[in-house]
Amino acid sequence: MRFCLDLSHHPWNRAGDPAAAATATLAAARAADEAGIDAIWVSEDPDGWDATTLLGALAAVTASAELGTGVTSPYPRHPNQLAAAVATLDRLSGGRAVLGLGRGEPEWHAGPLGVAVGSPLAALEATITLLRQWWQPPHRASSHLAGSPFRVDDWERTVHPLRQPPILLAAAGPRALALAGRLADGVIFNALTSDEFLAEAIPAVRAAARAAGRDPALLRFVLRTAVFVSDDPESFLERQKTLIALVNTLPGMERLLRLDGHDLPAMMAQVRRAMRTEELLASGAGFPALRRGGDLTAARAAIPTEVVARLAIAGPLAEAVARLRRLAALGISDVSLAPPPEPTAAAYSARLRQLRAALSAPPAAAPLPS
């Protein structure tokens, strides 16, 4: 199993010293890379930083980790600009670029941001098709896919990546999962996606790949849930409730939380009421306004800690490793790693050695009955 560092702009939002926060981000990425982290993903929301700019800076301070968007949308950047950004990153990093691509929240792009959205699924398919053409000889691309806002006529690009960068699709719905199997190199699942959802989604993606004549064994499945090893994970689990309140209340995202034995629809309806999600989204609210307008305290109170504990990878080492083994059996190839309290190379290295050694050891035998 591969371990990834997942960087978010949220520490920048809270920073009293913006320059120091930027320096700390670069230092944390450098430390994780020196420790042997497999990949560094940079998230991107419409209200936050620019992922590709930061990734270009990370290329200069890292040497071996893959560098990817986790995830960006085709709507802020026309596919031609996205092709340029990833090709540039691939050259700067010596062939380490990965594109994590998703639809984002179409309501934000079509409403407050005034972008022609069309069909989000068609936009993703057209983008992947165009990128594949631009990134291989003769580096000319065309697409007139119905429903897509992107119409390209035989446009030639002169700056290309060192190799075909992998494209991983953030997918939740059945049509997006099928598209990932048909065209992408794998799937990125959002943080806290349940085992029950993965047990159906991963075989569906593999089946779509097989039907398209592709080898499903070559697909990667990235779970953005962070591994947090601690004998006292309660505070970490509480923080994950905020993620559920802000992200999984968005249209289509609730399905990722499906858990046997829990009435998730009733729970999420209560969370959405507390967050005023429908009302705020209808007014064009983004994440900052959702935080201000919703009642996060009431929303978190509506989410049982037991639910979050089943969705998270958090707890003592033996429990975290047992969950990682279950995820690997389901097909997950990459997971995130929660940063250590002191994000130094030594701290990252110690945690990676601990997890890799525990995963490579034989599972503990069940006790014999007395």
N, C-alpha and C positions, 0 to 999 in steps of 0.2 A: 504494500500500500504506500502511496506517495503522500507526502505532507506539504501543505501549502500555507503561505502567509496571506491573509486576506486584509487588505488595507482599505480603510474607509475615510472619508473626509470629515467625519464627526469630531475627531480631536482638533481639527483646525477650527471648527465652529466655536469650540469652547476656549480656544487659546487666548491668553492675555497678550502673548508676544507672537504675532503671526510668523515672523522670520524664524524664531526659535522652533516653532511647531513644524515648519517645513524642514528645517535641519534635522529635527528628531525623526521625522518620517524617513529621510534618506539614511540616517544612521541605523534605524531599526531594520530597514531592508538590507543594508550592507551586513549587519550582524547576522541576520537569518541566512543570507547567502553564504557567508563564511562558515556557518555552522552546518551547511549542507541541506538547507531547505530545497525542496524539489521545484517549487513554483511560487511566484508572487503574483497575486491577483489584485487589481485595483478596481474597486467598484466605481460606479458613476451614476449619479442622479441629476435630474435637470437643474437642481438648485445648488449643486456642489462644485467640486473641482473638475478639471479636464483630465480624464484618465490618460489620454495618449501623451499629453505634455509631461505628466509625472512619470510615466513609463520611460520616456526618453531620458529623463534625469536618472532613473533607476538603472538604465542600461550602462551609464557611466560609472556607477558605484557597485555594480554586481558583476559576477564572472560566469556563473553556471546556472542559476535558477531560470526557469522559463518565466517570461514576463507577459502577462495577459490582462485584457479588460475583463472585469468580472461583475456586471457585463455592461456593454454599451449598446445603444440602439442605432438603427440606421437613420432615424429621424433628425437628430442634431447634425449629422454629417451625411451629405449625399454619398452614395456608394463609391463614387470616384475619389472623394476626399478620404473616405475610410480606407480605400485601397492604398492611397498615398501614405496615410498615417501608419498603417501596419507594415507596409514595405519599408518605410523609413526606420521604424522601430526594429525591424528584423535586421537591417544593415547595421544600425548602431549597436545592437546587442550580439552580433555575430551569429545570427540565426536562431534566436531564442523567443521570437514573438509568437503569441497565441491570441486569437481573437475569440473572446467570449461575446456572443451576440444575442440580444433579446429584443422583444418589442417595446420594452419599457411600459409606461402607462399611456396608452393612446389618447385618453381623455385630456391629459395635460398638453400633449403636442397639438391636438386638434383644436383645443379650446384656448387657454391663456397664451400659448406660444404661437398659435396661428399657422401651424404646419399642415400641409395637405397629407392626410394619413392614408386614405384609401383602405384597403384590406391589410391589416397588420401581417397576416400570414403571407399574403402575396408580396408584401414589401420585404419580408425576410427571405422568401424564396428568390426573389429577383436579386437581392443583395448578394446572397451566397453564390448564385449563378454568375453574376458579374465579376465578383472577386476571383472566382476560380479561373475565369477567362483571362482577366488582367494579370494574374500571377503566373501564367505559363505562356510560352511562345504560342502565337505571335504577339501576345499582349494586347489584343484588340477584343472589345466586348460589345455585345448588343443584347438588349432585353426589351420586350414589349409585352410582358406578362399582364394579362387582364387583372385589374384590381390594384396593381402596384402603382404608386405615385412616381416611380422612377422609370423613365423612358430613355433608353440609351441607344444610339445608332453608331455602331462600328467605331467607337472611340478608342484610340491607341494611347497606351501609357508608356513612358520611357524609363521610369524608375520602378524597379521590381524588387521583391524580396529575394533573399539568398536561396530560399526554398519555399515550397508551398506551406505557409503557416497553417497550422490546424485551426479549424473553425468549430467551436463548441457552441451549441444552441441552448439558451435558457428556455426550458419548456415545462409546461404544466398540463395544458389541455391535450386531449387525444390527437388533434390535428397537428399541433406543434410537435408532439412526440413523434408522430409519423414522419413529419418533415425532417426532423433530426436524423431519423434512421435512414431516410432516403438520400439526404444530401450532406449532412454534417459529419464531423469526425467524433462526435460524442455529445453529451448533454451536461449542462450545469444545473443542478438542483439547488433551489434556494435553501438557506439555513433552516433547520428544524423540520425538514421534510421527513415524514414518518416512514418506518420500515414497511408498513402496510401499503403505502402509496408506491414506494420503490419496488415492492414485490410484483406489482402489476405494470408499472411504467417501464422498467428496464427490459423485461421480455417483449413488451410492445414495440419498443425502439428496435430491438434486435430483429424482431419479425419483419418490421418495415424495411430494415437494411437487407435482410435475406431476400425479400420479395423484389427489391430493386437490383438484385444481383451483386450486392456488396457483402463483404465478409464481416459479420457482426462481432467477431472476436477482436477486430481492430478498433472498435469503438471505446472511448473513454467515458466514464461516468463520474463527475465531480460533485461532491456534496459539500456545500459551503459551511456546514455546521462545524464549529470550532471544538477541538478536543481540549477539555479543561480537566486536568488531573488535580484533585484535591480531596482531602478527607472531609472538607466542609464546603460543599458547592452551593449552599443556599443563596448567597448573595449573587453568584453568577446566574443561577436559575431565575432569580427575581429580575435581573437585567434582561433576560431573554423574553420576559413577558411584554416588555416595551416593544420589542421587535414584532411579536405577534400582533399587538394592538395597532401598530402603524402599517405593517406590510401585509399581513395575512388577512386584514379586513378589506384590502383592495380587491377589485373584481377578479375572480378566477383563482385567487391565491389561497382561499380557504381549503381547497381540495388537497393541498399538500400536507395538511395536518391530520388526515384521517387516521383514527385510532380505534381499534376494536375495544368495545367495553366502555366507550365514552360517547356522550351525546354532543359531538363537536358542533353540529349546526345550532343547537340551542345556546351553547356557550358563546359561539362567535356572534350570534344575533345580539346577545347581551353586551359583548365587547363593542360591536358596531354602534349600538345605541349610546354607550358611554362615550365613544369617540366621535359621535355624530358624523360618521364616515360618509353616508349617502348625501346628507345635506351639504357637507363641506366640499365633497368632490363635485357636486352639481354646481357649486359656486366657483369652481376652478381652483380650489385650494390644493397646494402642493404640500410636501412634508412639513415645512415650517409652520404653515397655517394649521395643518392637522394636529401638530403638537400643541399649538396655542389654543385651538378651538375645542379639542377633545379633553375629556377627563381621564388622564392617564392613570390616576390613582384608582378610580372606579374600574377602569378597564383591567388593570392588573389584578384587582381583587376578584374579578370574575373568572380569572384563569387559574385553575387549581395547579399547585406546584407539582402534583403527581403527573399531570399532563405534560408539563414542561420537562420533567425528569425523564419521561419516556422519549421525548423528541430530541433532547440534548445528548451530547456525549460528555458527560460530566460526572465526576465522583472519584473514588479511589482508583488507583491504577488498574487493579484487577477488573473492576466494573467497566472502566473505559475500554480496556483491551477486549473484554468479552463483547461489548457492543461493536467495536471495530471489526472483530471477526464475523459477527452477524452481517455487518454491512458489506464486508468483502465477499461473503457467500452470496449476497444478493447481486453483486456485480459492481459495487462502488470501487473505483480505482484510486481516487484522490479525496482527501478530507483536509479541512483547515486545521490550523494549530493556534490555540489561544496564546497570545504573546505572554512570556513570563513577566513577573513584576519588574525586573530589571532587564530590559531587552538588549542584553549583550550577547556576543557570539558564544561565550562560554555557557550562558544560561540556555540559549536556544540549543546548543549542541548537547547539553546534558539532557534536556527534555526529549530531543530526537533520539538519542542513544537509548534512553529509558523505554520509549515507546517501541522502537524497532527491536530491541532485545526482547521485550515482553511478547511482541507479536511473533517473533521467530521461535520462541520457546514452545514446547508441546503444551497444549491445553492441560490444565490441572485435571487430574482424574477425579471423578465423582467419588465421595466417600462410600465405602462398603457398608451395606446394611448390617446393623448389629444383631 
